[in-house]
């Protein structure tokens, strides 16, 4: 017999609606219609106009025959149309695929085919690569819409027959947009970097996007009307879902087409930016700016960083410059950041070195994440909470992807045992904070001993001449593998190979000291992550 709490208490439109971040924008337009939503150079839109333009885009796509589960791919910089795509595409039931603007033509072609792209919106800056890609596609024949950024000049011929502004002008500003039938419906498609073989298509649902967007508000302690600077590419995990987050609080998006030090400093000072995100390379860009480009900051600025743990020297430099750095951790498969180094105010009393050690940890789950643990992948049991025993970092919850598009075998492998397997190796500390030690493929095994590349890199970062460092395994006849360090020096700095080795010997066990030092500019992705696969190839060839 049904329980009293199950009888005659069914879902109905009055008490149940599928979660979707689209409602955040509708609310913002109603509550804060005249508040500035977007600034891009001399261009600005309030929330009433932002909402209307998104509805126009959804309407225009619908008129073009685009509907539920159709893919709309966009090759756009951090510009207003990119923000509009995050709402307008889903408003007609379609799925937005934000493409990495630094991809080569071959990978673009693969993604267009794999996603079965029906519409492609292209910024003229990226026309050349897309034009070549369209000659390589096997099945995709999308409608091409060109975007010409009025704030920047790009000498490029249009690829399609219609301009973005002309396209949306045919849409209805009062379009009765479509809510998802099910919050499990796809809202976006994000391709991984594809460093080994073809990229994988990570599918997000409306529920996850809604929850992480709100989770960002909680994690970032965002006030009403925050001012957010787009130093993080919006194509990367949908901008860690901050594309949707800002609408929750009626915040202002400050678009930044190119990550340049002067533009960052000017935006922060002129627009009173309160929040920004990025990889550690963005922090280096800010700190290493010429003195005449830096501006005085008289307000608090929150900087959220992911990827490698911030070096102690960089953390100190950011603090001195007026930034509060918060370390996040996540993957494309977890909608971006899903763990945070939640700072305990009692740690303020610790010596600076101990504070830096605490701050380098990846942390605890976001409020929106149900499970985060370090697990032995063989037994699927949690490792001891001793800060030493390594296992694989695994996630569980509503902000884990639906799966990989058209790739059941890889999805099943990633979800084995009811957890998402990150491929990251880490430890669990006694206080429940996780700390990464390496990617499983990046661990260096020398003479049978495991060496964490992160530990060696952190030591290198502490040298005053080092701006960036990456350590990979170099094949060795005697030891199997030895650490090989690739180092990018600060502008104007000089240091010898022996000085670097002596520095490492003073701070590391002898077997962990790099046997090879290479001074070079590190190859990076568009999101600032070091491309270690390229460095591994270089190390093998040395």
Secondary structure as GFF3:
##gff-version 3
##sequence-region A 1 542
A	DSSP	alpha_helix	22	31	.	.	.	ID=ss1
A	DSSP	beta_strand	36	40	.	.	.	ID=ss2
A	DSSP	beta_strand	43	46	.	.	.	ID=ss3
A	DSSP	alpha_helix	47	63	.	.	.	ID=ss4
A	DSSP	beta_strand	71	75	.	.	.	ID=ss5
A	DSSP	alpha_helix	80	91	.	.	.	ID=ss6
A	DSSP	beta_strand	95	98	.	.	.	ID=ss7
A	DSSP	alpha_helix	105	115	.	.	.	ID=ss8
A	DSSP	beta_strand	117	123	.	.	.	ID=ss9
A	DSSP	three_ten_helix	124	126	.	.	.	ID=ss10
A	DSSP	alpha_helix	127	134	.	.	.	ID=ss11
A	DSSP	beta_strand	143	147	.	.	.	ID=ss12
A	DSSP	beta_strand	162	163	.	.	.	ID=ss13
A	DSSP	alpha_helix	164	169	.	.	.	ID=ss14
A	DSSP	beta_strand	186	191	.	.	.	ID=ss15
A	DSSP	beta_strand	201	205	.	.	.	ID=ss16
A	DSSP	alpha_helix	206	219	.	.	.	ID=ss17
A	DSSP	beta_strand	227	229	.	.	.	ID=ss18
A	DSSP	alpha_helix	237	240	.	.	.	ID=ss19
A	DSSP	alpha_helix	242	249	.	.	.	ID=ss20
A	DSSP	beta_strand	252	254	.	.	.	ID=ss21
A	DSSP	alpha_helix	261	271	.	.	.	ID=ss22
A	DSSP	beta_strand	275	279	.	.	.	ID=ss23
A	DSSP	alpha_helix	280	287	.	.	.	ID=ss24
A	DSSP	three_ten_helix	291	293	.	.	.	ID=ss25
A	DSSP	beta_strand	301	306	.	.	.	ID=ss26
A	DSSP	alpha_helix	312	321	.	.	.	ID=ss27
A	DSSP	beta_strand	323	331	.	.	.	ID=ss28
A	DSSP	three_ten_helix	332	334	.	.	.	ID=ss29
A	DSSP	beta_strand	336	340	.	.	.	ID=ss30
A	DSSP	three_ten_helix	345	349	.	.	.	ID=ss31
A	DSSP	alpha_helix	352	359	.	.	.	ID=ss32
A	DSSP	beta_strand	364	365	.	.	.	ID=ss33
A	DSSP	beta_strand	371	376	.	.	.	ID=ss34
A	DSSP	beta_strand	381	382	.	.	.	ID=ss35
A	DSSP	beta_strand	391	396	.	.	.	ID=ss36
A	DSSP	beta_strand	403	404	.	.	.	ID=ss37
A	DSSP	alpha_helix	408	414	.	.	.	ID=ss38
A	DSSP	three_ten_helix	416	418	.	.	.	ID=ss39
A	DSSP	beta_strand	420	428	.	.	.	ID=ss40
A	DSSP	beta_strand	434	439	.	.	.	ID=ss41
A	DSSP	beta_strand	444	446	.	.	.	ID=ss42
A	DSSP	beta_strand	449	451	.	.	.	ID=ss43
A	DSSP	alpha_helix	453	461	.	.	.	ID=ss44
A	DSSP	beta_strand	466	476	.	.	.	ID=ss45
A	DSSP	beta_strand	480	489	.	.	.	ID=ss46
A	DSSP	alpha_helix	497	505	.	.	.	ID=ss47
A	DSSP	three_ten_helix	510	512	.	.	.	ID=ss48
A	DSSP	beta_strand	516	519	.	.	.	ID=ss49
A	DSSP	alpha_helix	532	541	.	.	.	ID=ss50
###
